[in-house]
Amino acid sequence: MLNPKAVGISLAIVWGVSVFLMGLISGTGYGLGFVNALGTMYIYYQPGIIGAIIGLIYGLIDGFIGGFVFAYLYNMFEKK
């Protein structure tokens, strides 16, 4: 069985840091399409330090929810 809280925290860290780094790197032009596409869902997420911090916050929340739901559903279907 998976611990939903542990999976949620793990995925939150991975996704949050990834979104943060892409926000910083996209200032050079690399990954700009990814940041622009994600910016349609994450309000105020854009290239640069402020946008990267906003993306980090959204990524932590989004990653935790996604990981928690994934582990919860996995455990639910594993029991059957």
N, C-alpha and C positions, 0 to 999 in steps of 0.2 A: 504494500500500500504506500501511496505517496502522501506526504504531509503537505496539504494545500498551502499552508502558511509559508513553509520553507520554499516550495516551488515558486510561490508568488513573489517572495522576496528575492530569490535568485534571478528570476526573469525580470523583475523590476530593475535590478542593478545592471544586468546585461543590456536591456533595451534602453534604459535611461542614459547610461554612459555612451552607448552607440549613437543615440540621437544627439547628445551633447557634442560629441566629437565631430559628427557630420556637420553640425551647425557651425563649428569653428573652422573646419577644413573647407567648407563650401565658400568661404571668403576668397579662396584662391581660384575658385571656378570648378574645382573637382566636386562632384556630388551635388551640384546646384539643382539638378532636376529632382533628385530625391528630396531635398529640403523644400523645394517649391511644392512638390506633390504632398508631402506631409504637412506643409503649412496650410493646406486647404482644410485639414482636419484639426490641427493644433493651432488655435488662434494665436496670433502674434509670433509664431515660430518662423524665424527668418535667419539668413546668414548673419554672423556676427556674435559677439559675446552675450549681449542681452537676449537675443533670439535663442542662443544655445542654452542659456540658463532656463529660459521658459520651456524649451524643448526637453530639458532634463527633468523638470517638474512633471510635465505631461507624460514623458516616457516612464518615469517611476510609477505614476498612478496607473497608466495603461498597462504596463508590464506586470504589475502586481495583480490587477484584476484578471488579465489574461491567463497568467500562471495559476492563480487560485482556481479559476473556473476549469482550466484544463485538468488540474490534479483532482478536483472534486468529481468531474465527469469520469475521469479515468478510474477512480476508486469505485464509483457507482456501477460502471459497466464491468469492472473486474469481479465484483461480487456475484454476478449472475452466471 
